[in-house]
Amino acid sequence: MDYAVIMAGGTGKRLWPLSRKNRPKQVLRLFEGKTLLRRCFERLRPVFEPEQIFVLTSAAYVQTVSEDVPELAAGHVIAEPIVRDTAGAIGLASAVLSRHDPEATLAVVTADQVIEPVETFAQALRDGVTFVNHRPESIITFGIRPTFASTQLGYIKLGSEQKEPDCTNPIGLVEAFREKPDEPTAKDYIASGQYCWNSGMFVFKAATMIEHLRTFLPDSVEPLLRIRDAWDRPDHNAVLKEWFPKLPKISIDFAVMEKAPYVHAIRLACRWLDMGSFLSLAEMIQRDTDNNVIIAGFHKLMDSRDNILVTEEDGHLIALMGVQNMVVAHSKDATLICPIDQTPRLKELVEMLEQQHGDRFV
């Protein structure tokens, strides 16, 4: 059977103070009252029924996720006891779903992306699932057509693409994965026409992924098999808490994708944003006549332009006078005010707050 797995475990320090350890960016209601997680679930619905969709998240977020997506079937929110990066997350999903369905095909997507139009994405997902079901030894990834020479994203290099049976999109073999480049290299990638941004989304057979982990990350196999074999037993949570922390902490790209044979890609001709910062959030919101991005029920601006204002507090007023190029982000117990060009330092700020105040404000 075919399944979708939404990875929703990140916290999003670059959206502090809106996102916190107990309230990650995926469940912030910043998009007409909807969360990124909710939008991701709805984006999958043209391809998958609710009983085919799982969410993989931190144990601390299980209740929040269940409330945001009540259509999920019982047991379809899988809780990671700790963070073990994407290889651990994808390995866990593969182990759990292969427990009852040795032929399971997984489409792994992330909750913190914005992808439009939905119809284009849905067709690419269908093609990826079809291709993998025809060629179970293969892995599909999705490349994003780059719109500028980003130095903050990874790239994939595609070989020649061709039409495949029962697929609408052409599919090409991935020749290489490249990590975040410097600007001249990124410009060369764009000029060549062979490179796409790495979306971090994949389609594969669960059994194939476990075999790749056995080959390329052998220390992960015993923990995953222990978890898989115990999944229906009364002690499965205890087994998960014991063995999951023993998984190597490494990304799936480093662990498997850069080494595995038969990795193919579909180019996504979509608007795509990795929603990890205030700048990417601003790209999703229509600006006012003074180029301000405003997500606030009550606001008043005088002689202010090129700002980003954000709050989820319905009754809170944000007022600016003579302000330019600033971020003002308000939450119930903390407010951020900083120049827009300083927002890349937010992780540093959050780490300092944690050292000084513990978990109170993070």
Legacy VTK file of the C-alpha trace (Angstrom):
# vtk DataFile Version 3.0
C-alpha trace
ASCII
DATASET POLYDATA
POINTS 362 float
0.000 0.000 0.000
1.071 3.620 -0.477
1.533 5.948 2.495
2.482 9.568 3.124
4.671 10.511 6.081
4.804 14.146 7.191
7.981 15.019 9.081
6.971 17.640 11.643
9.581 17.644 14.372
11.492 20.916 13.932
11.197 23.855 16.327
12.071 26.803 14.102
14.421 29.034 16.122
14.522 31.547 13.265
10.856 32.344 13.943
11.337 33.088 17.662
9.455 34.264 19.709
6.500 32.844 17.766
7.873 29.313 17.584
9.012 27.629 20.798
10.107 24.221 22.032
6.524 23.412 23.005
4.950 25.141 19.996
6.916 24.605 16.791
6.585 26.626 13.610
4.469 23.887 11.985
1.501 24.707 14.241
1.626 28.510 14.147
-1.644 29.836 12.703
-0.170 32.427 10.379
-1.857 31.577 7.088
-5.503 32.663 7.224
-5.888 30.765 10.485
-4.221 27.599 9.184
-0.929 26.042 10.232
1.849 24.791 7.983
1.060 21.264 9.170
-2.610 21.642 8.271
-1.734 23.003 4.837
0.649 20.088 4.280
-2.045 17.564 5.234
-4.525 19.199 2.850
-1.874 19.211 0.108
-1.604 15.429 0.408
-5.347 14.748 0.314
-5.696 14.641 -3.500
-3.334 11.650 -3.463
-3.790 9.937 -0.081
-6.749 9.137 2.156
-6.444 10.097 5.854
-5.856 6.459 6.823
-2.777 6.472 4.554
-1.203 9.534 6.185
1.165 9.480 9.174
2.874 12.321 11.032
6.310 11.859 12.540
6.964 14.403 15.288
8.589 15.010 18.653
6.961 13.340 21.638
6.326 16.828 23.053
4.135 17.760 20.067
1.861 14.713 19.808
-1.211 16.353 21.360
-0.729 19.573 19.387
-0.431 17.631 16.121
-3.480 15.492 16.901
-5.567 18.596 17.613
-4.439 20.306 14.420
-5.144 17.265 12.216
-8.000 15.369 13.923
-8.632 13.321 10.768
-5.514 11.230 11.424
-6.286 7.645 12.347
-5.437 6.339 15.811
-1.766 5.530 16.088
-0.835 7.587 13.030
1.143 10.171 15.010
4.554 8.611 15.589
6.497 10.211 18.441
10.286 10.518 18.376
11.636 10.448 21.959
14.589 12.659 20.940
15.889 14.205 17.728
18.116 11.924 15.643
18.083 13.921 12.384
16.405 12.805 9.163
18.081 9.407 8.840
16.645 8.389 12.204
13.228 9.834 11.399
12.988 8.170 7.988
14.366 4.914 9.373
11.743 4.944 12.127
8.914 5.563 9.659
10.193 2.774 7.420
10.426 0.345 10.336
6.944 1.134 11.664
5.145 0.977 8.308
6.939 -2.166 7.162
5.735 -3.918 10.333
2.284 -4.570 8.865
2.968 -3.990 5.187
6.256 -5.383 3.865
5.429 -3.816 0.475
4.806 -0.327 1.884
5.714 2.614 -0.343
6.417 5.850 1.551
6.154 9.407 0.282
8.057 11.475 2.861
7.295 15.215 2.909
8.042 17.989 5.373
5.527 20.143 7.222
7.463 23.405 7.056
7.271 23.998 3.302
4.867 26.005 1.181
4.203 24.470 -2.248
1.913 25.896 -4.894
0.011 25.011 -7.009
-1.245 21.927 -5.187
-2.292 20.204 -8.425
1.256 20.259 -9.816
2.667 18.875 -6.578
-0.023 16.176 -6.406
0.794 14.943 -9.910
4.504 14.802 -9.098
3.697 12.738 -5.985
1.545 10.354 -8.015
4.337 9.946 -10.541
6.900 9.321 -7.803
4.762 6.624 -6.202
4.022 5.027 -9.583
7.707 4.986 -10.539
8.801 3.402 -7.250
6.037 0.796 -7.415
7.270 -0.126 -10.910
10.921 -0.061 -9.794
11.053 -0.994 -6.100
14.850 -0.723 -5.950
14.663 2.985 -6.784
14.281 6.166 -4.730
12.587 9.308 -6.005
13.473 12.769 -4.793
11.958 16.074 -5.886
14.057 18.913 -7.253
12.867 22.504 -7.090
13.545 24.716 -10.089
15.871 27.371 -8.585
14.775 30.987 -8.880
18.016 32.508 -7.612
21.535 31.436 -6.618
20.781 30.403 -3.046
23.697 29.694 -0.714
21.371 28.382 2.020
20.002 25.340 0.199
21.469 22.061 -1.010
21.396 21.162 -4.706
20.948 18.024 -6.780
22.477 17.508 -10.223
20.212 15.741 -12.687
21.165 13.662 -15.675
19.031 13.344 -18.782
15.315 13.012 -18.115
12.882 10.743 -19.911
9.234 9.800 -20.006
8.350 6.797 -17.844
5.334 4.479 -18.149
2.163 5.859 -16.477
3.963 9.054 -15.398
3.213 12.590 -16.519
6.500 14.172 -15.417
9.833 13.206 -16.973
12.200 11.529 -14.513
15.996 11.693 -14.462
18.798 9.934 -12.626
20.445 12.006 -9.891
24.131 12.387 -10.686
25.173 14.154 -7.485
24.020 15.802 -4.267
25.765 19.080 -3.462
25.796 20.827 -0.102
25.213 24.558 0.366
27.571 26.269 -2.122
29.210 29.685 -2.118
27.589 32.314 -4.342
29.829 31.901 -7.433
29.283 28.131 -7.374
25.539 28.573 -6.940
25.489 30.890 -9.954
27.356 28.267 -11.994
24.791 25.667 -10.943
21.929 27.886 -12.098
23.612 28.709 -15.418
24.203 25.031 -16.229
20.498 24.163 -16.092
21.366 20.772 -14.590
20.836 21.648 -10.934
17.751 21.908 -8.733
17.305 22.805 -5.107
17.090 19.749 -2.880
13.548 19.708 -1.443
14.208 17.012 1.175
11.162 15.026 0.003
11.406 11.399 -1.116
9.450 8.353 -2.278
10.772 4.839 -1.643
9.869 1.332 -0.549
10.223 0.912 3.212
12.061 -2.373 2.697
14.473 -0.736 0.241
15.278 2.050 2.694
15.964 -0.433 5.491
18.332 -2.346 3.208
20.146 0.865 2.289
20.513 1.693 5.975
21.847 -1.821 6.546
24.476 -1.186 3.871
25.408 2.452 4.477
24.520 3.011 8.156
24.792 -0.434 9.768
24.672 0.892 13.336
21.054 1.898 12.714
19.767 -1.563 11.863
19.528 -3.228 15.269
17.696 -0.272 16.889
15.238 -0.082 13.980
14.541 -3.808 13.940
14.065 -3.872 17.716
11.556 -1.028 17.415
9.776 -2.661 14.468
9.442 -6.042 16.170
8.011 -4.474 19.340
5.625 -2.033 17.673
2.419 -3.949 18.470
3.476 -5.124 21.905
2.398 -3.435 25.145
6.031 -2.451 25.778
6.584 -0.758 22.395
6.963 2.724 23.936
9.580 1.462 26.342
11.449 -0.225 23.488
11.236 2.965 21.410
12.634 5.076 24.266
15.444 2.570 24.834
16.544 2.000 21.238
15.726 5.166 19.294
18.469 7.236 21.032
20.984 4.622 19.838
20.417 5.578 16.211
23.289 7.549 14.637
22.485 11.264 14.373
22.952 12.044 10.683
20.967 13.384 7.758
19.422 11.000 5.239
21.354 12.742 2.449
24.731 11.975 4.028
23.694 8.535 5.269
21.932 7.149 2.188
21.033 9.442 -0.715
24.597 10.391 -1.682
25.624 6.721 -1.741
22.603 4.740 -2.921
22.193 3.606 -6.532
19.028 4.275 -8.546
18.176 7.643 -7.012
15.970 9.530 -9.475
14.373 12.959 -9.424
11.276 14.766 -10.616
11.562 18.509 -11.183
8.821 20.396 -9.402
7.615 23.369 -11.408
6.089 24.891 -8.286
6.372 27.914 -6.097
8.309 26.487 -3.154
9.382 28.043 0.119
11.205 26.460 3.032
9.364 28.295 5.809
12.230 28.722 8.229
12.559 32.457 8.746
10.759 35.781 8.836
12.049 36.547 5.352
10.511 33.397 3.893
7.313 34.094 5.813
7.231 37.566 4.253
7.314 36.045 0.774
3.923 34.434 1.425
2.063 37.547 2.594
0.762 40.365 0.426
2.447 43.654 1.315
0.666 46.934 1.955
1.240 50.104 -0.067
4.361 50.891 1.998
5.811 47.416 1.475
5.039 46.282 5.030
4.204 42.636 5.766
1.490 42.579 8.421
0.088 39.529 10.220
-1.823 41.224 13.022
-5.475 41.805 13.730
-4.895 45.278 15.189
-2.168 47.526 13.831
-1.441 51.168 13.070
1.539 52.380 11.055
2.620 55.979 10.493
5.496 56.868 8.173
6.757 53.271 8.361
7.772 51.018 5.489
9.538 47.759 4.591
8.738 46.189 7.984
7.539 42.740 9.064
4.891 42.709 11.836
3.645 39.418 13.239
1.452 38.383 16.173
-1.055 35.607 16.830
-2.586 37.498 19.758
-6.057 38.488 18.495
-6.499 41.479 20.806
-2.961 42.855 20.666
-2.257 46.130 18.850
1.091 46.788 17.137
1.773 50.454 16.317
4.821 51.856 14.504
5.937 55.432 13.878
8.834 56.331 11.606
10.169 52.759 11.489
11.879 51.084 8.528
13.311 47.639 7.770
12.431 46.144 11.152
10.914 42.891 12.385
8.399 43.230 15.222
7.218 39.802 16.376
4.977 39.582 19.425
3.973 36.543 21.457
2.235 36.222 24.812
5.419 36.445 26.880
8.122 37.793 24.556
8.591 40.400 21.829
11.340 40.580 19.223
12.385 43.902 17.671
15.358 43.863 15.329
16.527 45.019 11.895
15.498 42.589 9.181
19.123 42.002 8.193
19.889 40.781 11.740
17.339 37.945 11.689
19.936 35.306 10.650
21.365 35.721 14.193
18.159 34.560 15.901
19.556 31.105 16.680
22.397 32.795 18.545
19.903 34.895 20.512
17.776 31.879 21.435
20.840 29.990 22.661
21.780 32.956 24.875
18.245 33.106 26.297
18.360 29.405 27.060
21.655 29.789 28.920
20.310 32.682 30.977
16.686 31.657 31.577
16.528 27.922 30.868
13.381 26.833 29.018
11.230 29.761 30.160
11.388 31.791 26.958
12.488 29.181 24.425
LINES 1 363
362 0 1 2 3 4 5 6 7 8 9 10 11 12 13 14 15 16 17 18 19 20 21 22 23 24 25 26 27 28 29 30 31 32 33 34 35 36 37 38 39 40 41 42 43 44 45 46 47 48 49 50 51 52 53 54 55 56 57 58 59 60 61 62 63 64 65 66 67 68 69 70 71 72 73 74 75 76 77 78 79 80 81 82 83 84 85 86 87 88 89 90 91 92 93 94 95 96 97 98 99 100 101 102 103 104 105 106 107 108 109 110 111 112 113 114 115 116 117 118 119 120 121 122 123 124 125 126 127 128 129 130 131 132 133 134 135 136 137 138 139 140 141 142 143 144 145 146 147 148 149 150 151 152 153 154 155 156 157 158 159 160 161 162 163 164 165 166 167 168 169 170 171 172 173 174 175 176 177 178 179 180 181 182 183 184 185 186 187 188 189 190 191 192 193 194 195 196 197 198 199 200 201 202 203 204 205 206 207 208 209 210 211 212 213 214 215 216 217 218 219 220 221 222 223 224 225 226 227 228 229 230 231 232 233 234 235 236 237 238 239 240 241 242 243 244 245 246 247 248 249 250 251 252 253 254 255 256 257 258 259 260 261 262 263 264 265 266 267 268 269 270 271 272 273 274 275 276 277 278 279 280 281 282 283 284 285 286 287 288 289 290 291 292 293 294 295 296 297 298 299 300 301 302 303 304 305 306 307 308 309 310 311 312 313 314 315 316 317 318 319 320 321 322 323 324 325 326 327 328 329 330 331 332 333 334 335 336 337 338 339 340 341 342 343 344 345 346 347 348 349 350 351 352 353 354 355 356 357 358 359 360 361
